[in-house]
Amino acid sequence: MANSSEHGQGGQAHGSVKEYLNGLILSIILTVVPFVMVMAGIGSKPLIIGVIMVFAVAQIFVQLVYFLHMNTSSKQMWNTSSAVFVVVIVAIILIGSLWIMEHLNHNMLMGH
């Protein structure tokens, strides 16, 4: 029985060097752009926070697709649905935490 180079032990898919390099380059870009914006002070504070959040979500998807090899195949359906559930929970926690911190900051100001 011939063993494909894209399937390892246990049948899980593995990417090619090109896929890993694409993922690495995208990850570096998605990390460097917000870092440069913060360090150089490019843009307003809300814009920087928005860019960081959008790039963080994009970074998660890059990690899932290029390094964890998650896709929409029927074999990956349970992994994909559990990943969607995790993303929803993380979004609720992130948005809820920002909302709570903003309201605490507003309500704890002196003179209000």
N, C-alpha and C positions, 0 to 999 in steps of 0.2 A: 504494500500500500504506500503510495507516494505521499510525502508530507509537504504541504504547501509552505512556502517561506513566510506567508502572512498569517499562518495559524501556529500557535505555540502549543505547549502542553495544556491539555484540558480543552482545546478547541477555541480559546479566546483569540480574537484578532489582534494582530500587531501591525503597526504602521511601518511605512518605509522611511528611509533616511530623509527623503524629500519632505514627507509629511511632518516629521519631527523638526526639521529645520524651519519649515513654514510656521509651525506652532511656536518655536522659539523666537523667531523674528517678530511675529505678532505679539507675543507676550512682552518682549522687550519694548516694542513701540507703545503698547498699552500701559506700560509702567513708566516709561521715560516722559511721555507727553504731559501727564498730570504733575510729575515731579518737576519738570522745567517750569510749568505754569506757576506752581507754588513758589519755587525758589526765585524765579525772576519777577514774580508779582504780576504776571500777565493776566489781565481781566479783573473783574470785580469779584468780591468774596462769594456771592451766590453763584456766579458763573463757574468759579473754580470748584465749588462743592458739587455742582451739577456735573461738571466734566469728570470729576473723580468718581462719582457714583455711576455714571454711564460707562466709563472705562472699566470700572470694577466688574460690572455685570458682563461686559464684553470679555473681560479676562476670564471670568468663570466659564463662559461658553467656549472660549478657545481651549481652556484646559480640558473641558469635558470632551470636546470633539477630537482634538489633535493628540492628547496624551492618554485619555481614558477610553478613546475610540467608541464613544456613544453615538449611535445613529438610530434611524427609524426602522431598522430591520425587525422582523418578528422575534428573533432571538434576543434582541436587546429591549423588548417592550417593557419588561418589569424594571429594568435598570432605568429606562427613560422615564417611566411614570414615577418611580421613586425620586428621580432627580428633579422632576417638575414639582413634586410635593416639597422637596427640600428647598427649592428656589422660592416657592410661595411662602414657606415658613420663614426663611431668611429675610425676604422682603417685608413681611409683616413685622418682624423683630426690628429690622433696620429703620423702617418708616416710623414705627411706633416709638422707638428710642429717640429718634430725631424730634418727633412731635412732643414727647414728654420733656426732653431737655429744653426745647424752645419755650414751652409753656412754663417750666420751672424758672428759666432765666427771666422771662417776662414778669412772672408773679412774685419773684423774690427781689426785684429791684426796689431800692429805697425810694420813698416818696410817692408810691402809687397807692 
